[in-house]
Amino acid sequence: MKTWTRQQARDGNTASPETLNLDLGDAGGSFATLDRTQLPLNAFDKDVVPATSLVQVWAPSTLGVRFPTVADMEGEQVNVRSDQVSPTQWECGTFQNYSGGWQSLPTITLTGCKGGSLLVEWAGYAFSWNHFAQTYSATAPANPKHINLRILVGGVTVAEHIGPAVLEPFRIFGHTFVPPGDVGVTLQWRAPGPGPDDPFVDVTVNAYHLAQYHLAGMKFLAICRSR
């Protein structure tokens, strides 16, 4: 039978960390739920947890090490890629193949979502060629090259950020409530088109196209609590 305390009072009313931990563990089992030491053996396994779990998680381990999972390009955006860039640059978005507008990564389906409170997170690295943000001659309006980021759940934006403007990591997350059933999550990015005097090619070396925008090392995480 459970008792409210496992320890007798010490002389001088002193206490040790272990004394407090034992009592807090008992209190947690009494007022909230059973702690791990009080659960029956094999109470949680793959056969019973999915049907009764309160929390569901979709992580990169179930979607691939990186997202999206593209052979030899895991975690990279593949919407706009150019092989006309210098061998020392990424095959990425250039002004020849991208002039602005939202780009969507492959839709993620949260299969079997029980509904409830959904937290979604997107992280990775973003590259933006921002050297000409103030334009080449400094006589035209500034054109900062932020890579805007947003997360949509069921077609509705739940998180949006102005995004990086150089080469740096990013992490955005949002929260919403969803009904039971499969849930679609879309990750999108957008960057400005060329300014009035932005360079398009490297005129000093074989007229290579200039790498402008890229996303890499991306991962995705979703956590849904049903109640």
Buried (B, 14 or more C-beta within 10 A) or exposed (E): EEEEEEEEEEEEEEEEEEBEEBBEBBEEBEEEEEBEEEEEEEEEEEEEEEEEBEEBEBEBEEBBEBBBEBEEBBBBBBBBBBEBBEEEBBBBBBBBBBEEEEBEBEEBEBEEBBBBBBBBBBBBBBBBBBEBBBBEEEEBEEBEBBBBBBBBBEEEEBBBBEBBBBEEEBEBBBEBEBEEEEBEBBBBBBBBEBBEEBBEBBEEEEEBBBBBBBBBEBBBBBBBBBE
